[in-house]
């Protein structure tokens, strides 16, 4: 459905204004779909992002600062997210004996198992984009990279 119909706004200041609104609206649409996928696992998209970063570094621990650098949502509070994941048993935190401000984080076996379960949903996640061809998805990726570049 066209953006104008979705948000009931018949016109925009110009195509750049429409693009900005369309990106924000599409972000919300995708986050909503993602939230539905993660609901059964009792985690958020940002928690999932942290777990994936940790799995990529496993078996090595990473600092909270590295998590902050690599997170998709730069406005998230990585320390708070790590603590919630720790309480759920998905990660372990170790405070450095040399520098108490440095915290190393590592994914647990329970966290790895959770990600393995969520990985089974990859086809369903990919289906959100089924209205685009692979060529269109590639072009859109290139255009978004160009926009941010």
N, C-alpha and C positions, 0 to 999 in steps of 0.2 A: 504494500500500500504506500502511496506517496506521502511524504512528510506533511504536506499541506492538509491532507485528510486526517492523518494520525493525530495531529495537534490542533486541528481546526483553525489554522492560520492561513488565509488565502494568499498572502503575499509577504515578501521579505524585502528588506532594504536593497539587497543586491544578491548575487550568487554567492559571494563570500560570506555574507551574513547567514544565508540559508545553509551553507556548508558547515559553519560553526554550530548552528542549531542541530543540524542533521547528525554531526559527529557526537554531540552531547546526548541526543535522543537515542542514537544507536548504541552508545556506551551503556546507557541505562537499560535498554532492551537486552543486551548481551549479559549484563550483570544479573538481571532478573532470571534469565534462562539458566545461567550458571548456578545461581542460588538454589534453584529448584533441584538441580543435580546433586548439590552438596548437602541438601537438607537432611537426607536420610543418614548422613555420616556426621551430622552435628558439627560441621566446620564451615567457615566462611571462605570466600574466594581468596582473601588475603592470607588466611591460615594455610590454604592449599598452596598458594604461591611460595610461602616459606618452606613448607614440607618438600616441595619440588626442588627448591634451591638446595636444601639439605641433602636430599637424595642424590643430587648431582655431584655433591662434594664427598659423599659417603665413601669410605669410612672415616674421612678426616672431619674434625670439628671445624666450625666457622665462627667468626665473631659476629656479634649483633651488628656491628658497623658494616660488615660485608653484606649481611642480609639487607640492611637499609639501602645500600648501594644498588643491589640487584633486584629489589622488589619492583613490581610493575607500578604499584600505587605509592608514589614517593611521599604522600601525606600520611601514610599509616604509621602507627606507633609500633615499631618492630619489637621493642622490649615487652610491651603489653601482650602482643600476639604470641610471642615466645612463651610467656608465662601461662597463657591460657592453654597452649599446646602441651606445656609441661604438666599442668594439672590433669590433663586428659591422658597423659602417659605417652604422648607421641614424640616428645623430645626430652633430652636431658640437658641441663645447664650446669656448667662448671665455672666457678669464679676463679680467675687466675690468682695464684699465690703471690706473684710478683707485682701485679697491678690489679687491685680490687675493682677498678672501673672496667676492666676487660672481662667479658663473659664469653666463654666458648659454648657453642650449641652443637649438638649432634642428634640426628634422628635415631629413634629407638626401633627395635624390631616391630613393635606395635605400629609405629608410624609408617614403616616400610610396607607392612601388610595392608594398612589402610590405603596407601597409594596404589598398591597392586589391585585392590578391589575397585578403586575409582578408575584405574586404567581400563577396566572392562567397559567403561562407559564412553570410550573414545569415539566409537562409531556414532553413538547417539549425539555426542557433542559436535562432531563433524557435520551431522545432519542439519544443524542449525543453519548451515551455510549452503545447503543443497540447491538453493535457487541460483547460485552462481556456478559457472563452469570453472574448471581448474585454471583456465587461461584468464578468466575474469578475476578470480581470486589473486592470481599472480600479479595482474595489472593493478588491482586495488592495493596490494601490498607495496608495490613499487611507488604508487602515487602517495600513499601515506608516508613512506620513507622519505620521499621527495619533499613533502609538506613539512616534515620535522627537520629535514636536512638543512 
